[in-house]
Amino acid sequence: AALEGCTRSPADARAGLRLATTFWLMWRAAGWVSEGRQWLDRLLATASAPAGATTTALWVGGWLALVQGDHDRAVDLLHRSEATARQEGDRDASAFVDLFLGQAATRDGALDEARRRLERALAAHRHTGDPAGLALTTFRLAVCHATAGDADAALATAQEGLRFCRERNAQWWSGYARWIAAVALWCRGDHAGAAEEATASLAVTWPHGDELGAAMALEVLAWVNARTDPARAAEILGALHRRWPRTGSALAGYGTLTDHHDRCAEDARRRLGPRRFTAAHTRGASHCACP
């Protein structure tokens, strides 16, 4: 109701943008990505001249677009935020723009650009001490390393993120640090270690009501089970088939990891046969539960 009221005039819209961006993490964590994008789009269309709230809303909107796999729209919004942040000298916004354009570059395979932006974002967030910025940048830099095939660097970066979370007793963030560690261990071929970290991640994200975090942890567990228990892998994939549309695109902006998802499905289908795979997949979709 408050946000609806803020769509009536440009001045109100700027207030609405400040409100909508204050709880920017909630849009994703609660699985309300589409709603968050709709409000930001409406408010940005109503707001008049660029201001700090507009700059922030542009990068938040770009991030949510990344979560939903709307890549072109995300990059457009992030570059617009980059331009206004530069004009206003907004270093905090510039750091978040670098963070999410680094994520977008990882998805595009432009890994040199991704590393440059992510390392610059990490330095900026270390300087300001922004906990969300530090955590999110560390996670995405680890994914960039994993995408480049450097599993050791990915694991080291994930462990840095986990230390950061433990120092601040940031339990929710620690779930993502454990997930990144699971991905890195998977890339190293340590499937038992990947399963342990993914299970630890799920134990944190699921009780917090974080459907996206739970889905990402389940992804790794599906990869691990594809070779040892393909029926279980197919069930998890079925549950994810129902879960992903509620939280964003598959792997929510980490599109470079979808190859693991596809190979997992192919392995499970080959081991079970089409009929048994479909039955297990349907069973998982009908229950759509976590562990």
LOROZA-772042 format. One record per residue: x, y, z of N, C-alpha, C in turn; residue in one letter. Coordinates in steps of 0.1 Angstrom, whole numbers, plus 5000, padded with zeros to 4 digits. Layout:
// residues N
XYZXYZXYZa;...
//
This chain:
// residues 291
500849885000500050005000500950125000a;502050125008502950245008503550264994a;504050154988504650174975503650214964l;502450164965501350214956501150364957e;501150414970500950554972502050634966g;503250574965504350644960504450664945c;503450604938503450614923502750734918t;502250824927501350924923502051054919r;503251074922503951194918505451164917s;506251244910507751224909508351224923p;507951324931508551334945508251214953a;506951164953506651044960507350924955d;507550924942508250814936509750794941a;510350914943511750904948511750854963r;510650884970510550834984510250684983a;509450644973509150504971510450424967g;511250484959512450414955513450394967l;513450494976514250474988513750364997r;512450354997511750245005512050104999l;511850104986511949974978513349924978a;514350014979515749974978516349944992t;515650005002516149975016516149825019t;515049755015515049615018515249535005f;516349574998516649514984516849364985w;517549324996517849184997516549094999l;515549155005514349085008513649034995m;513649124985512949084972513448944967w;514748924968515248794964515148684974r;515548714986515548614997514148554999a;513048634998511748595000511048534988a;511848534977511248484964510248574958g;510448704961509548804955510248884944w;511048824936511848894926510948964916v;509948894911509048964900508349084906s;507849074919507249184925508149304927e;509349274932510349374933510649454921g;510849374910511149434897509949524892r;508749474894507549554890507449684897q;507749684911507649814918508749904914w;509949854912511149944908510850004894l;510349924885510049974871509050084872d;507950064880506850164881507450294887r;508150274898508650394905509750464896l;510550394889511550464881510950534869l;509850484864509050544854508450674858a;508150684871507450804877508350904882t;509550864888510550954893511051054883a;511351174887511851274877513351264875s;514051364879515451364877516251254884a;517351214879518151114886518551164900p;518551074909519051114923519650984929a;520150994941520750884947519850764948g;518550784951517650674951517450604938a;517450694927517350634914518550554910t;519750604913520950524910520950394917t;520550384929520550264937519450174931t;518250224928517250144922517650084909a;518450154901518850094888519749974890l;520649984900521549864902520749744909w;519849784918519049684924518149614913v;517549694904516749634894517549554884g;518749594882519649514873520049384879g;520249384892520549264899519349164899w;518149214902516949134901516749074887l;517049154877516949104864517948994861a;519149004867520048894865519548764872l;518948784884518348664891517348594882v;516648664874515548604866516148564852q;517348584850517948544837517648644826g;517148764829516848874819518148954817d;519048894810520448944810520549084803h;519949094791520049224784519549334792d;518349314798517749424806518649454818r;519249354824520049364836521249454833a;521949424822523149494818522749644815v;521649664808521249804805521049884818d;520249824827520049894840521349924848l;522249824848523449844855524349944848l;524449954835525250054829524650194831h;523250204832522650334835522950374849r;522950284858523350314872524850354873s;525650284865527150314865527350464860e;526550504850526650644845526250744855a;525150724862524650814872525550814884t;526050704888526950694900528150774897a;528750764885529950834881529650984882r;528551034877528151174877528051224892q;527451144900527251184914528351154924e;529451084919530551044927530050944938g;529150854935528550764944529450634944d;530350624953531350514953530650384957r;529650394966528950274971528250214959d;527450294952526750244940527650184930a;528750254927529750204917530250064921s;530450044934530949914938529949804936a;528649834938527649734935527449714920f;527549824913527549804898528649714893v;529849734898530949654894530749504898d;530149484910529849354915528949284905l;527849344901526849274893527149274878f;527949374873528449364860529549254859l;530249234870531149124870530448994870g;529348984876528548854876528048834861q;527548944855527048934841528248894832a;529448954834530548914825530948774827a;530848724839531148584841530148494833t;528948534834527948454826528248464811r;528748574806529048584792530448524788d;531148474798532448414795533548514794g;533248644797534348754796535048754810a;535848654812536348634826537348734830l;538148784821539048894825538349014830d;537349054822536549174827535849144840e;535349014841534648974854535548984866a;536748934864537748944875538049084879r;538349164868538649304870537549374878r;536349364874535249434881535049374895r;535049244896534849184910535949224919l;537149224915538249254924538149404928e;537749484918537549634922536449644932r;535349574930534249584939534649534953a;535449424953535849374966536649474974l;537549534966538449634973537549754978a;536549794971535749904975534949864987a;534349744987533549704998534349675011h;535649635009536549625020536749765027r;536849865018537149995023535950055031h;534750025026533550075032533149985044t;533549865043533049765053531649715051g;531049735039529749695037529649545037d;528849485047528849345048528149265037p;527049325032526449255021527249265008a;527949375006528749394994529949294995g;530549285007531749195008531349055006l;530249015012529748875011529448844996a;528548924990528148894976529248894967l;530248984968531348994959532248874961t;532548834973533348714975532748594969t;531448574970530748464964530948464949f;530648574943530748584928532148574923r;533048624930534448604926534848454926l;534348384936534648244937534048164925a;532748204921532148144909532948174897v;533448304896534248334884535548244884c;536148224895537348134895536947994891h;535747944896535347814892535047804877a;534447904872534047904858535347904849t;536447974854537647974847538447844849a;537947744857538547624859539547624870g;539647724878540647734889539847704902d;539647574904538947524916539647564929a;540947564929541647594941541447744945d;541447834935541247974938539747994942a;538847914936537447924940537247884954a;537847774958537747724972538347824982l;539547874979540147974988539348094990a;538648144979537848264980536548234988t;536048114985534848074993535148065008a;536348015011536748005025536948135032q;537448235023537548375028536148425032e;535248395023533848445026533248375038g;533548255040533048185052533648235065l;534948275064535648335076534948465079r;534748545069534048675070532648655077f;531948555073530648535079530748485093c;531648405096531848355110532248465119r;533148555115533548665123532448755127e;531448765118530248855120529048785125r;529148655127528048565131526848585121n;527248595108526248615097525848475092a;524848415099524548275096523948265082q;523048355079522348345065523448355054w;524348455055525348465045526248335045w;526448275056527348155057526748045048s;525448035047524847935038525347945024g;525548075019525948095006527448065005y;528248095015529648065015529847915014a;529047845022529047695021528647645007r;527647705001527247664988528447684978w;529047804978530147824969531247724971i;531547694984532547594987532147454981a;530847424981530347304975530647304960a;530347414954530647414939532047404936v;532947464944534347454942534847314944a;534347244954534747104957534247014946l;533047044941532546964930533446984918w;533947104915534747124904536147054905c;536547034918537846964921537646814920r;536446774919536146624919535946564932g;535846644942535646604956534146604958d;533446494954531946494954531446474968h;532146394977531746384991531846514998a;532946584996533046715002532046814997g;531646804984530646894979529346864985a;529046734987527746704993527646755008a;528746745015528846785029528546935030e;529247015021529047155021527647195017e;527147135006525847165002524747135012a;524947025020524046995030524047095041t;525347135045525447245055524847375050a;524947405037524347525032522747515033s;522247395030520747375030520247395045l;521047345054520747345068520547495073a;521247585067521147725070520047795063v;520047785050519147865041517647815043t;517447685044516047645045515347695057w;515947685069515247735081515047885081p;515847955073515648105072514548135062h;513948035056512948065046513448115033g;514748095030515448135018515248035007d;514248044999513947944989515047934978e;515548054975516648054965517847984970l;518348014982519447954987519247804989g;518047764993517847614994517847554980a;517347614970517347564957518747544951a;519647644954521047634950521747514956m;521447494969522147384976521647254971a;520347244968519747124962520347094948l;520647194941521347174928522547094929e;523447134939524747054940524446914945v;523446894954523146764958522546674947l;521846734938521446664926522646624918a;523646714916524846674908525546554914w;525646564928526346454934525646324933v;524346324934523546204934523346144920n;523646214910523446174896524246044894a;525346024900526145904897525945794907r;525545834919525445734930524045684932t;523045784931521645754933520845834923d;520845794910520145874900518745894902p;518045804909516645824912516445944921a;517345954931517246064940517546194933r;518546184924518946304916517746354908a;517046254902515846294893514746354902a;514546304914513546364923513946504927e;515246524930515646664933515446754921i;515846714910515646794898514146824895l;513246724899511846754897511346864907g;511846854920511546954929512047094925a;513247094919513847224914513047274903l;512547184894511747234883510547314888h;509947274899508847354905509347474913r;510547464919511047574928511647684920r;512347664909513047774903512147884898w;510947854892510147964887509648054898p;509648014911509248094922510348194926r;511648154923512748234929513548304918t;513348264905514148324894514448224884g;515448254876515848154866516648044873s;516847934866517647824872519047874875a;519447854887520747894893520848044893l;519748114892519548254896520648344893a;521048364880522048454876523448394875g;523548264880524848194879524748104866y;524448164855524148084843525247994839g;526548034842527647944838527647814845t;526847794855526747664862525647574857l;524847624847523747544842524247414835t;525547424830526047304823526047184833d;526447204846526347104856524947044857h;523947134857522547094858522147004846h;522547054834522146974822522846834822d;524146834826524846704826524246614837r;523846674848523246594859522046524853c;521146604847519946544841520246434831a;521146464822521546364812522046234818e;522946244829523446124835522346044842d;521446114849520446044856519445984846a;519146044836518245994826518845864819r;520145874816520845764810520845644819r;521145664832521245554841519945494844r;518845574845517545524848516745474837l;516945534825516045514814514945624814g;514445654802513445764802512245744811p;511745624811510545604819510745624834r;511745564839512045574854512445714857r;513245774849513645914851512346004852f;511445994843510246074843509446054855t;509345924859508545894871509145954884a;510545944885511146004897511046154896a;511246214885511146364883509746414887h;508746344882507346374886507146364900t;507646264906507546234921508146354929r;509346394925509946514931509246644929g;508646664917507946784915506646784923a;506046674925504746664932504946694947s;506146654953506346684967506946814969h;507946854960508546984960509047024974c;509646924981510046954995511546954995a;512147005006513547005007514046865010c;514846845020515546715021514646595020p;
//
